[in-house]
Amino acid sequence: MADYYALQQQGVADGTAVPADKADGRQVGASHTITLASKPTDQAFSAGDRMYLGKRPAGTKLTGIKLTIGTSLSTTTIDIGDADTADKYVDGKTLTVVDTPTSLGPKASTLDDTPSDDPTEEIWATFLTTAVGAAVALTFELEFTGIS
């Protein structure tokens, strides 16, 4: 049986670096920062509309995206990304389970990225397929890991 080391532990715990490297504190033993972003319940969204969720803090990466809804979103799909790539973190997720925080992402292709020191990345949710009524209550929970 072979032993393998996670990317974050290579050079740290596998004996390949003498002396051993220190683990990247933005990824190993890192802190969590949470950003909540709630839809105003006096505002309806049409298909294709987007909502600003916040900025990614410098020295972090987005490691969790949950959504809690008060009313089923039916066939509405959601992308979450930055200003340049609408589906960078979440691509076409549909949520119908109410009053239960549900993980939407992020995609594996972004979760293994190195944390960025750029504090300007804006995170946006795009509502696709169908409209979202004004009375629909929904809140995104964005979890960032790193040194913030």
Secondary structure as GFF3:
##gff-version 3
##sequence-region A 1 148
A	DSSP	three_ten_helix	7	9	.	.	.	ID=ss1
A	DSSP	beta_strand	31	38	.	.	.	ID=ss2
A	DSSP	beta_strand	50	55	.	.	.	ID=ss3
A	DSSP	beta_strand	60	69	.	.	.	ID=ss4
A	DSSP	beta_strand	77	81	.	.	.	ID=ss5
A	DSSP	beta_strand	90	94	.	.	.	ID=ss6
A	DSSP	beta_strand	102	105	.	.	.	ID=ss7
A	DSSP	alpha_helix	108	111	.	.	.	ID=ss8
A	DSSP	beta_strand	122	128	.	.	.	ID=ss9
A	DSSP	beta_strand	138	146	.	.	.	ID=ss10
###
